[in-house]
Amino acid sequence: MTKAGLKQLLKFGVSLLLLFFTLRLIDWRSSLDLAGRANPVLVGAAVGLLLAERVLSVIKWLLLLKIKGAHVTFWRLLVINFIGGFWGLVLPSSVSADIVRGYYLSKSTASVSLAVTSMVVDRFLGALSLILLGCLSAWLVGDTFGLAHTRLIAGSLAAVCALATALLFHNGFIHRVEKRINPQTAAGKVSGTVRQWLGACLEYRQYPATLAVSFLLTLFVQMLRVLVFYVIALSFGVVVSATYYFIFVPLIMLLIMLPVSINGIGVREGSFVAFFQLLGVPSAEAFIISFAVSVLTTLITALGGLIYMFDKSAAKPMTTPRERPV
């Protein structure tokens, strides 16, 4: 077995173990009864929020492409987003979705560099927004539930992220990094292509207004994801203040980002049950909320498979200008 295969097997095992221990806490009769009482109107509203989240994700990605002169339409990018998401479900690697999106986008923009760098910057903004929301959540929680030094850890992490972001806009720091990279490039440790892509990512510093708008849209996307959990909970008749969802769900999303499971399976359910039990929510109710969101998200992502079947232009490269030179 290859090293990559062994890594995936370990992740699969972690997901199974976490699910096993979580399911031992669940009263299945209560969960099934709760699922049968779901309000279809609110479930439909949750689906609408998930679709809105997809649309906003594409809009912020489109901003990063347009600023570099890419000629790609919103609808084409939406199709690419759905197809990439579908293959992310099918393929084992956590970066499969981005690889597929980059492949199809490079065909639509005639530039691999633009496809890669726009996704890297988009991912960076997404991770930064989630970390900041998570830190804010942890700060609001404080030591309320007996979590020691929560505010100190949250404040320190937020300060580190702010410092790292500021350094990316500091020309002196970037020049020092380039001096270190140049010898490694010459020695073959860092490929010239990777170095070129890093440079292209840093070129986005020249568009601070676009980065700010994209970051704000990213924050809004994260908030929509939180609201999906809240609306699903309401559909099951579970009433908990929305404030707690904005406190706990970003923390859960950060835990899901840890590369220890398959697509966050087990981590999502276990952490949701653990956090909301602190509020007195029964484990059966917490589990069914998390599980329902996972199912809806998977079904919407699977729509990419249908789009892929009927999309005839994906395999045909478009003749479009390359990105705007800087």
Phi, psi and omega in degrees: 000136180289165179297320179295320179295320178295321179297317179294324179295320178295319178297319179298319179295320178297317179299316180296317180297315180296319177296320181298312181290328178290316183293336177293339180271355190263136169268103187296327179297318178294320180296314180293322178295319180294318180298324180289344181260015182295136178279113185298328180295315180290325175297319176298323177295322178296320177298318177299320178295320178296320178292321177297322177298320177296316181297314179295324178298320179290321180298315181291327175293319180298323178302317181292332178279317183296324182295339177261011174085016180288138178255083178221137184275163177299316183295322179295319181291326177295318177299315180298320180298315180293317180296317178298318178298321179298312180292335174294331175285324187278317184276151187286328186288146179289343180258009182302318181300317180292324179297315180294316179299317179297322180297309182291324179293322180297330177287330181275336182250353182061027181211113176291321182300314180295320179299314183292311186293323179296322179289324179296313180295320179297317178295321179297315179296322178296314180295319180296316180295321180291320179295317180294320176295320178296319178295319177297319178299312180297323178295319179294323178294317181058223179258023185304319185254025177080016179273108187290140174057029183298313183292325178296315180294316181296315180297320180295316180295319178296320179295320178297316179296318179296319179294316180298319179294318179297322180296328179294338178260006181261113185299323180299317179295318180297321179296322178295320178296319180296324178296327178282327182285324184304311178298324179292326177294317179296326181277358178085006181283329178234122183292152179298327180295315179298318179297321177296319180294321177298319177297321179294324176297318181291339178296338178295346177297339181283356181235064184298326180295317179295318178297321180294316179295316179297322179294319179296320176296323178295319176299320179294322177300316179297322179294323177297321179296323177294317182296331177301315178298318182295316182293320177297319178299316178298325180296333178267003180080016178268112185253110175225141181309136180300334180304319182292330176293320178288342175276313189270321186298318175301323177295321178295320179297323177295320178295323179296330181292341179297132184280060183241355183215176178272109178054030177077006180296133182092312178294315181298309184293314182296316181291324179296315178298316183296315182293314186280346170292334176297337179264003180087011177283125179303146183300324180298319180290316179298319182294316184292329176295309180297318182295319181296319178297319178298317181295313180297318180297318180295318180296318180292320178295324180294343175301335177300332178294318177294318179298319180298321181296324185257356181275112182266346184267352185296324184272358182255114180294140180266143178273097182226157179296153175284176184295156182297128178294147181247000000 
